[in-house]
């Protein structure tokens, strides 16, 4: 189906909205799509499938409109925005190490693609765009937890790109009246996250390797800590950001985390225990552009968006590991047939 045609799901008197999700085949984008479909909204998605997979959308493919598209496709993005009420902008070439290795490609994808989307959203008179910003903007600020009014200190091209897009979101509101909200994600994890790439999240990588009987590598001494946030919490934040009053949310930045951090050693040990994996981790050199500690202050998001983490770390980690195990078993059965 062409992306300009939203697919009507149902008309039962409920208030429905039309959502465009960029990066819909990624694990956050696909989780958003599943939630919106369950709520009866109309969902359209675009993705260039460079990192996402249509497998993430297989069970709702008949209930959404999808088109393979790059955000640098000006005409395609313009068509995709027509008729949308809200845009959930998840699409990006994510990864600090990838951006350090190839800053130009990630710049073109993350900054140029976002600018194309903002112009199209402005022209289509979209009500609001909610942007997946990144906690990497804080860089090596020594103060913990990270608070939104801190001066950004990006350490990598990726962090610069994500921060630049925040400024674009804010500028488009001031210049054109396009409402935008920036959600600074802190280490989102959960089912459907790719596990077979060097740029995957650490929880996905650890789990994937342990299931294969391989010993994962921890970069650094394992004391690096992150505010790991289960994907359902990020979904909740996005939907709250769509509905928050304009005077509270528009043009503003909100941390999306849990307010608690966990070390890589703790993550490794918890996953190993869940899987019955006995191997001790390998330790390697710290990665370029990585920061040592990251912890979110979620006071602003809680007070002004009504955001509250629904799933905490250990519960989310259990759900995630169990999902990977289940998928691995399904794949094994399929391969044996």
VENURBEL-V617280 format. One record per helix or strand. SS is the DSSP state (hx for helix, st for strand). FROM is the first residue (numbers start at 1). TO is the last residue. Records with the same first field share a line. If there is no record, write none. Layout:
# VENURBEL-V617280
SS->FROM-TO + FROM-TO
This chain:
# VENURBEL-V617280
st->18-22 + 42-47 + 65-68 + 86-89 + 128-134 + 146-146 + 179-185 + 188-189 + 217-219 + 225-226 + 229-230 + 252-256 + 262-263 + 282-284 + 293-293 + 296-296
hx->27-38 + 54-63 + 74-81 + 96-101 + 103-123 + 135-138 + 157-176 + 202-211 + 231-243 + 246-249 + 264-275 + 299-305 + 313-336
